[in-house]
Amino acid sequence: MAQRNLRTSVGRNENVLSFARTSAPDCGETALNLVYQAAEVFSSMEDHARETEARAQSLCKSAAERLKLAEKRLEAAERARREIISEADCKLQDASRALRQAQSRIEAAEDQLVAVEFRAQAVEAEAREAKQALALVEEAIRRRLLCPNPDVDIRLNGVP
């Protein structure tokens, strides 16, 4: 019964132990009650320690799982980054190749344009020369074939 009384006193305030002095005949019983109280405190402390350890282990396990998941996400992100860089590199090489080809075609077209311009200038010069030659031929035909008489030549030119 004394054990129950001590337990109820411990139950009300777990952190406070009663060390009240009792009479001599109750010393053995009091000592026994104190041993029971100490055992209950130690048991409670052990339970608390087990609960704390279980929570700590659970937290560690959860943290380890989150870490593994984060590592997997990191690896996936790294793979994706490498793939994107590789694709971008391929596209850049393709664009560079296309640019070089376009520049080459532009240079060839410019060379052709210059050649055509030179030919056009040559043809224009030939046309001017042919026109001058034709004018000379016309003049010669007028003078020699159409007008053997010099007086007639004056009339053809519009002089009275």
Secondary structure, DSSP 8 states (H G I E B T S, - for coil): -HHHHHHHHHHHSTT--------GGGHHHHHHHHHHHHHHHHHHHHHHHHHHHHHHHHHHHHHHHHHHHHHHHHHHHHHHHHHHHHHHHHHHHHHHHHHHHHHHHHHHHHHHHHHHHHHHHHHHHHHHHHHHHHHHHHHHIIIIII--SHHHHHHHTT--
